[in-house]
Amino acid sequence: MGNAEFVDQLLENINNLHELGRQRAFELGNPFYAKYKGDGEFYRKELPTGEQFLVKIEVVMDDNDMPLEIKDTYSKQIGR
């Protein structure tokens, strides 16, 4: 199988991309943030322990528009 065919296969199932980001965030010991349809204006914050919260987020950027930090404001716990 050539590289182009391999990339095409990966892109066919692009719906699992968030799972890779979630897994990597947990490997680094960081929370995972995601926007889900039913959560309205809030983001869902999931900790490596499985706890889930609804939060508002602010992304702090540097002078080159690179993210430095995510500040979240707790709304309510929704899981665990």
Backbone as numpy.savetxt, mean C-alpha at the origin, in Angstrom:
# Nx Ny Nz CAx CAy CAz Cx Cy Cz
11.06 -19.58 -23.19 10.22 -18.40 -23.19 11.10 -17.17 -23.19
10.81 -16.23 -24.07 11.58 -15.00 -24.14 11.15 -14.00 -23.09
11.96 -12.97 -22.93 11.65 -11.95 -21.93 10.32 -11.26 -22.19
10.02 -10.98 -23.46 8.77 -10.30 -23.79 7.57 -11.15 -23.41
7.64 -12.45 -23.66 6.54 -13.34 -23.30 6.37 -13.40 -21.79
7.49 -13.42 -21.06 7.44 -13.47 -19.60 6.79 -12.21 -19.04
7.17 -11.06 -19.57 6.59 -9.79 -19.13 5.09 -9.76 -19.45
4.71 -10.25 -20.62 3.29 -10.30 -20.98 2.50 -11.15 -19.99
3.07 -12.28 -19.56 2.40 -13.13 -18.59 2.23 -12.42 -17.25
3.25 -11.70 -16.82 3.16 -10.96 -15.56 2.09 -9.87 -15.64
2.01 -9.19 -16.76 1.06 -8.10 -16.91 -0.38 -8.57 -17.05
-0.58 -9.83 -17.45 -1.93 -10.37 -17.55 -2.61 -10.40 -16.18
-1.83 -10.61 -15.12 -2.39 -10.69 -13.78 -1.93 -9.50 -12.94
-2.12 -8.31 -13.47 -1.66 -7.09 -12.80 -2.45 -6.82 -11.51
-3.58 -7.48 -11.32 -4.39 -7.27 -10.13 -3.68 -7.67 -8.84
-2.64 -8.48 -8.92 -1.93 -8.91 -7.71 -0.77 -7.99 -7.35
-0.59 -6.89 -8.05 0.54 -6.00 -7.81 0.52 -5.43 -6.40
-0.67 -5.09 -5.88 -0.74 -4.55 -4.53 -0.28 -5.57 -3.49
-0.48 -6.86 -3.77 -0.04 -7.90 -2.83 1.47 -7.93 -2.72
2.16 -7.69 -3.83 3.62 -7.64 -3.79 4.10 -6.45 -2.96
3.44 -5.31 -3.11 3.79 -4.13 -2.31 3.51 -4.36 -0.84
2.41 -5.01 -0.54 2.04 -5.33 0.84 3.07 -6.25 1.47
3.43 -7.29 0.73 4.43 -8.24 1.23 5.76 -7.55 1.50
6.19 -6.70 0.60 7.48 -6.00 0.75 7.44 -5.03 1.92
6.34 -4.33 2.10 6.21 -3.41 3.24 6.35 -4.17 4.55
5.70 -5.32 4.65 5.77 -6.12 5.87 7.16 -6.70 6.09
7.84 -7.08 5.00 9.22 -7.58 5.13 10.13 -6.52 5.73
9.86 -5.26 5.40 10.66 -4.15 5.92 10.18 -3.67 7.29
9.08 -4.25 7.79 8.53 -3.86 9.08 7.70 -2.60 9.03
7.24 -2.23 7.84 6.45 -1.02 7.65 4.97 -1.34 7.51
4.10 -0.38 7.77 2.68 -0.60 7.48 2.43 -0.53 5.98
1.30 -1.07 5.56 0.89 -1.03 4.15 -0.34 -0.14 4.05
-0.32 0.81 3.15 -1.44 1.72 2.92 -2.08 1.39 1.58
-3.41 1.36 1.54 -4.11 1.11 0.28 -5.44 1.85 0.29
-5.89 2.23 -0.88 -7.17 2.91 -1.05 -8.16 1.90 -1.59
-9.23 1.63 -0.82 -10.27 0.69 -1.23 -11.56 1.45 -1.50
-12.34 0.93 -2.40 -13.56 1.59 -2.86 -14.52 1.95 -1.72
-14.77 1.04 -0.81 -15.76 1.27 0.23 -15.29 2.12 1.39
-14.04 2.57 1.39 -13.50 3.32 2.51 -13.64 4.83 2.38
-14.30 5.28 1.33 -14.54 6.71 1.14 -13.25 7.49 0.99
-13.11 8.56 1.77 -11.94 9.44 1.67 -10.73 8.90 2.43
-10.90 7.82 3.14 -9.83 7.28 3.98 -8.99 6.23 3.26
-7.80 6.04 3.76 -6.93 4.96 3.32 -6.98 3.87 4.38
-6.73 2.65 3.98 -6.65 1.54 4.91 -5.17 1.32 5.24
-4.87 1.31 6.52 -3.51 1.08 6.99 -3.49 -0.30 7.64
-2.64 -1.18 7.14 -2.52 -2.52 7.71 -1.12 -2.70 8.27
-1.06 -3.14 9.49 0.21 -3.39 10.16 0.64 -4.84 9.92
1.93 -5.14 10.05 2.39 -6.52 9.89 1.70 -7.49 10.86
1.14 -6.99 11.95 0.44 -7.83 12.93 -0.96 -8.20 12.47
-1.45 -7.59 11.38 -2.79 -7.87 10.86 -3.82 -6.85 11.27
-3.47 -5.93 12.18 -4.41 -4.88 12.58 -4.65 -3.94 11.39
-5.91 -3.50 11.25 -6.26 -2.59 10.16 -6.98 -1.37 10.71
-6.65 -0.22 10.12 -7.22 1.06 10.55 -7.63 1.86 9.33
-8.60 2.74 9.51 -8.89 3.76 8.50 -8.16 5.02 8.93
-7.43 5.61 8.00 -6.62 6.79 8.31 -6.69 7.79 7.16
-6.43 9.04 7.48 -6.16 10.06 6.46 -4.65 10.18 6.39
-4.12 10.35 5.18 -2.66 10.42 5.06 -2.22 11.74 4.44
-1.00 12.10 4.80 -0.32 13.25 4.21 1.07 12.76 3.84
1.44 12.92 2.58 2.76 12.51 2.13 3.67 13.73 2.14
4.74 13.67 2.94 5.70 14.76 3.04 6.76 14.54 1.95
6.94 15.56 1.10 7.87 15.46 -0.03 9.08 16.35 0.20
10.20 15.97 -0.43 11.39 16.81 -0.35 11.38 17.82 -1.50
12.47 18.56 -1.66 12.55 19.60 -2.70 12.50 19.02 -4.12
12.82 17.73 -4.27 12.81 17.09 -5.59 11.54 16.27 -5.81
10.50 16.54 -5.04 9.23 15.82 -5.12 9.37 14.32 -4.89
10.29 13.95 -4.04 10.45 12.56 -3.63 9.83 12.41 -2.24
9.07 11.34 -2.02 8.43 11.17 -0.71 9.45 10.92 0.39
9.28 11.62 1.50 10.15 11.46 2.66 9.47 10.67 3.78
8.18 10.93 3.94 7.47 10.40 5.10 5.97 10.39 4.83
5.27 9.44 5.44 3.81 9.43 5.40 3.32 9.70 6.81
2.55 10.76 6.95 1.93 11.08 8.24 0.47 10.64 8.14
0.05 9.81 9.09 -1.34 9.37 9.06 -2.09 9.83 10.30
-3.36 10.11 10.11 -4.24 10.52 11.18 -5.29 9.43 11.35
-5.31 8.83 12.52 -6.18 7.71 12.83 -7.65 8.12 12.81
-8.49 7.28 12.20 -9.93 7.50 12.23 -10.61 6.43 13.08
-10.42 5.14 12.71 -10.97 4.06 13.51 -10.32 2.73 13.14
-10.36 1.80 14.07 -9.84 0.47 13.82 -10.95 -0.36 13.16
-10.58 -1.11 12.11 -11.60 -1.89 11.39 -11.34 -3.39 11.42
-10.16 -3.79 11.82 -9.85 -5.21 11.82 -8.98 -5.60 12.98
-9.23 -6.80 13.47 -8.47 -7.42 14.55 -8.57 -6.68 15.79
